[in-house]
Amino acid sequence: MEAVADVCQQLFGIAPGAMLLVCLLVFLAGYVDAIAGGGGLISLPAYMIAGLPTHAAIATNKMSSTMGTTIATWHYAKSGYIQWKLAGVCVVLAVAGSTIGSNLVLITSDAFLRVFLLAVLGLLLWLVYGFTPLGGGSQKTARTKEVIDWSFLHAPRFWLLTGLLFCQNAAEQSVTGWMVTYFKGSGIIAGSLAAYTVTVMWGATLVARLLIAFVFPFKNPRKAMVGMSVLCTFFYVLLVRADTQGMAIVLLFAFAFSMAG
């Protein structure tokens, strides 16, 4: 095992656990990026959590995302979905913006970039959440008067689901907040990585929830809820027993994905 860790450290400059985490999150980021864009919200903090310097994390993220974007673009172009005139104008603006942005990054200190990226990633996550269309069904006109049926308050199932959601939210807040603080305070997770860990956990959970809501909806929500509860319990027990940084980070993300349903 130590030999594998040494080889991974020599080849990639990061520990095996961090390498596994990066691979999983970059795969997820590429999938999300191909569907709707914004995969960098997941992959960039993943490189930082793995321990890469900020400039190296940005450059490596750009290299990997470029390969994924190229493949996705080729498939969309082959299917005839690209609006070439509009894309041509946007390419010129994107090149100009990328040139200015990359030059600014290169002359900015590593410490400032870490704080700046943390703030920007958090803001972008809230913007994604705030502007994602969640409405469904027929659109109501301004003259339509909506009548609320309050009879659901008498249904035992409503109160049961309300209690389950309360427990789920309590568990989510305890893990994303208290558990990360615990691992940081005990020295298991480095202090500089704790903030990025929380950001990526929130981002990954949000992306997974959007995928479940709009791309892969559950056919049997009741079975999904049972499965989510079992997985949350399983990973929570493992989290309490985690004693290494790699294991703690992997289990935190596994717990976050289990809560996404």
Phi and psi in degrees as a GROMACS rama.xvg file:
@    title "Ramachandran Plot"
@    xaxis  label "Phi"
@    yaxis  label "Psi"
@TYPE xy
-65.6531  -33.8191  GLU-2
-65.3874  -40.5716  ALA-3
-64.084  -41.7856  VAL-4
-63.2525  -40.0298  ALA-5
-65.87  -42.7332  ASP-6
-63.8941  -43.3404  VAL-7
-63.6445  -39.5725  CYS-8
-66.3689  -38.9766  GLN-9
-71.816  -39.3384  GLN-10
-77.4778  -45.1119  LEU-11
-112.702  -12.5529  PHE-12
79.4315  10.6236  GLY-13
-137.905  162.991  ILE-14
-72.7694  159.068  ALA-15
-58.3602  -41.4574  PRO-16
-62.5418  -41.9711  GLY-17
-66.4628  -35.9661  ALA-18
-64.7303  -41.6676  MET-19
-63.0043  -43.0498  LEU-20
-62.6641  -44.4359  LEU-21
-60.6464  -44.5187  VAL-22
-61.2788  -43.8197  CYS-23
-65.059  -44.7416  LEU-24
-73.2104  -34.3006  LEU-25
-67.7219  -37.482  VAL-26
-61.0115  -46.865  PHE-27
-62.4162  -41.2  LEU-28
-63.883  -41.0806  ALA-29
-64.248  -38.2407  GLY-30
-65.6324  -47.9208  TYR-31
-64.5938  -40.7578  VAL-32
-64.0512  -36.5804  ASP-33
-69.2635  -29.6756  ALA-34
-82.754  -50.649  ILE-35
-138.092  -4.07737  ALA-36
85.8386  170.497  GLY-37
87.6008  13.4869  GLY-38
-63.7645  -22.2969  GLY-39
-63.8691  -22.0064  GLY-40
-62.8987  -22.4707  LEU-41
-100.688  -45.6718  ILE-42
-74.141  -38.3938  SER-43
-63.0546  -50.4507  LEU-44
-62.6638  -27.9343  PRO-45
-62.1041  -43.1004  ALA-46
-63.8373  -37.261  TYR-47
-69.0487  -40.7602  MET-48
-61.4192  -35.3002  ILE-49
-67.8417  -13.7957  ALA-50
107.67  4.29941  GLY-51
-71.2017  143.766  LEU-52
-59.3593  154.793  PRO-53
-58.2789  -46.8442  THR-54
-63.1393  -40.8912  HIS-55
-66.4408  -37.7486  ALA-56
-63.8298  -43.4368  ALA-57
-64.2811  -46.3805  ILE-58
-64.9916  -44.408  ALA-59
-64.4958  -39.9657  THR-60
-62.6503  -41.0259  ASN-61
-63.9654  -39.6109  LYS-62
-64.1297  -48.2189  MET-63
-68.5518  -41.1167  SER-64
-68.3097  -30.9074  SER-65
-63.0172  -41.545  THR-66
-63.2632  -45.4503  MET-67
-65.0689  -41.7014  GLY-68
-64.1784  -37.511  THR-69
-61.7426  -45.7633  THR-70
-63.8162  -46.1272  ILE-71
-62.5157  -41.4079  ALA-72
-62.6445  -41.468  THR-73
-61.8411  -41.9895  TRP-74
-66.188  -42.2888  HIS-75
-68.1351  -38.0724  TYR-76
-65.7274  -40.5355  ALA-77
-62.2291  -32.4657  LYS-78
-85.9054  -5.28796  SER-79
81.3318  26.4296  GLY-80
-95.3934  -7.70634  TYR-81
-82.824  130.318  ILE-82
-87.7109  96.77  GLN-83
-65.2698  -38.2577  TRP-84
-65.0003  -46.8212  LYS-85
-65.9174  -40.9463  LEU-86
-62.5586  -36.3444  ALA-87
-61.452  -43.9761  GLY-88
-64.9788  -42.9858  VAL-89
-67.0267  -32.9704  CYS-90
-62.6095  -43.0802  VAL-91
-60.891  -45.4043  VAL-92
-66.9579  -37.8082  LEU-93
-65.7741  -39.476  ALA-94
-63.6391  -43.4548  VAL-95
-63.6191  -46.008  ALA-96
-64.5154  -40.4123  GLY-97
-64.993  -38.9622  SER-98
-64.0247  -46.5591  THR-99
-65.5397  -45.1036  ILE-100
-63.9172  -44.3939  GLY-101
-66.024  -36.8991  SER-102
-67.674  -37.3279  ASN-103
-66.9015  -39.4539  LEU-104
-62.9252  -40.676  VAL-105
-66.5439  -23.9579  LEU-106
-102.269  6.91531  ILE-107
-100.841  142.489  THR-108
-67.9823  153.97  SER-109
-63.8672  -41.0258  ASP-110
-63.5038  -43.7476  ALA-111
-66.6169  -39.1534  PHE-112
-61.6934  -39.0076  LEU-113
-61.3507  -46.518  ARG-114
-66.7998  -42.8643  VAL-115
-63.8425  -45.7113  PHE-116
-65.5569  -37.5254  LEU-117
-60.8356  -43.1743  LEU-118
-67.5741  -43.574  ALA-119
-65.8485  -43.2579  VAL-120
-62.7462  -41.4714  LEU-121
-63.1397  -41.7093  GLY-122
-63.8363  -42.8613  LEU-123
-63.8333  -37.8883  LEU-124
-62.3386  -42.2014  LEU-125
-68.3292  -35.3441  TRP-126
-65.5361  -41.2258  LEU-127
-60.52  -45.3329  VAL-128
-64.9518  -41.0703  TYR-129
-73.28  -32.9183  GLY-130
-105.805  5.07722  PHE-131
-75.7922  124.329  THR-132
-68.5917  116.694  PRO-133
-106.686  -5.63526  LEU-134
-74.2397  150.516  GLY-135
-142.056  173.524  GLY-136
77.5194  -165.464  GLY-137
-74.2561  146.324  SER-138
-79.9967  135.191  GLN-139
-88.9489  137.946  LYS-140
-81.8026  168.533  THR-141
-66.2978  -25.946  ALA-142
-85.1873  -12.4943  ARG-143
-74.4342  124.359  THR-144
-96.1127  118.128  LYS-145
-83.2073  127.115  GLU-146
-104.403  123.098  VAL-147
-92.8325  127.954  ILE-148
-96.3723  111.299  ASP-149
-90.9642  10.237  TRP-150
-67.2585  -18.9825  SER-151
-63.837  -18.5735  PHE-152
-67.3492  -17.8093  LEU-153
-93.4907  -2.49225  HIS-154
-88.2023  126.267  ALA-155
-59.5593  -32.722  PRO-156
-62.682  -36.6634  ARG-157
-60.9418  -45.5969  PHE-158
-71.0357  -31.3775  TRP-159
-65.7946  -46.2394  LEU-160
-66.4879  -36.1378  LEU-161
-62.3212  -43.1622  THR-162
-63.9957  -40.1173  GLY-163
-65.4557  -41.0952  LEU-164
-65.7545  -36.8966  LEU-165
-61.6913  -45.9549  PHE-166
-64.524  -38.0951  CYS-167
-64.9516  -44.8835  GLN-168
-66.2682  -37.5181  ASN-169
-63.909  -42.2067  ALA-170
-65.4827  -39.2464  ALA-171
-63.2882  -46.0694  GLU-172
-66.3332  -36.531  GLN-173
-67.3262  -36.4038  SER-174
-76.5019  -50.0519  VAL-175
-68.0983  -23.8492  THR-176
-105.54  -68.0042  GLY-177
-65.4587  -44.793  TRP-178
-64.609  -41.5947  MET-179
-63.6777  -40.8014  VAL-180
-63.1918  -40.0979  THR-181
-62.4837  -47.7939  TYR-182
-64.7913  -34.7312  PHE-183
-69.0112  -46.0485  LYS-184
-65.7797  -32.7264  GLY-185
-84.2424  -2.39399  SER-186
82.9427  5.95201  GLY-187
-74.2083  -41.9211  ILE-188
-109.491  130.601  ILE-189
-61.3215  143.304  ALA-190
-58.3212  -36.1201  GLY-191
-70.2314  -18.7779  SER-192
-95.8572  -17.3219  LEU-193
-61.1175  -44.9041  ALA-194
-64.2281  -41.9099  ALA-195
-67.5483  -32.6693  TYR-196
-62.1625  -45.1369  THR-197
-62.9311  -43.4982  VAL-198
-60.8738  -46.6238  THR-199
-68.9117  -35.4231  VAL-200
-61.7436  -46.2672  MET-201
-62.5605  -43.8955  TRP-202
-63.6408  -45.1637  GLY-203
-64.9054  -40.0909  ALA-204
-65.5629  -41.2531  THR-205
-63.5998  -45.4446  LEU-206
-62.0907  -44.2609  VAL-207
-61.7978  -39.1392  ALA-208
-67.4463  -39.5566  ARG-209
-65.3676  -38.9885  LEU-210
-64.1157  -42.3375  LEU-211
-66.1483  -36.9988  ILE-212
-73.6816  -35.6223  ALA-213
-118.9  -20.3299  PHE-214
-111.39  -50.6945  VAL-215
-123.955  68.2688  PHE-216
-66.5255  145.082  PRO-217
-69.4839  133.017  PHE-218
-79.8975  -28.839  LYS-219
-129.581  87.8971  ASN-220
-58.4295  -33.242  PRO-221
-65.4393  -45.8707  ARG-222
-64.5954  -37.1053  LYS-223
-63.2317  -40.1003  ALA-224
-65.5019  -40.2799  MET-225
-64.0882  -45.7764  VAL-226
-61.6658  -40.2437  GLY-227
-63.2203  -41.3676  MET-228
-63.8526  -43.2154  SER-229
-63.7103  -45.1818  VAL-230
-66.3342  -40.2082  LEU-231
-61.0932  -44.035  CYS-232
-63.1666  -44.5075  THR-233
-61.2394  -49.7988  PHE-234
-71.2464  -28.5884  PHE-235
-65.666  -42.3765  TYR-236
-62.0215  -42.5872  VAL-237
-66.2182  -35.0099  LEU-238
-61.1893  -42.1253  LEU-239
-62.345  -28.9532  VAL-240
-95.4972  -2.86311  ARG-241
-68.6052  137.22  ALA-242
-132.713  7.4875  ASP-243
-127.345  155.546  THR-244
-63.7691  -45.8919  GLN-245
-61.1094  -45.5881  GLY-246
-64.981  -40.9162  MET-247
-62.905  -43.8165  ALA-248
-67.2332  -44.1564  ILE-249
-60.8832  -43.7749  VAL-250
-69.8004  -34.2486  LEU-251
-61.4701  -41.5224  LEU-252
-71.9574  -36.852  PHE-253
-62.775  -40.4021  ALA-254
-65.0111  -41.1511  PHE-255
-61.74  -41.5205  ALA-256
-69.2885  -32.4736  PHE-257
-67.0098  -29.8391  SER-258
-82.8298  -11.28  MET-259
-63.423  -25.3465  ALA-260
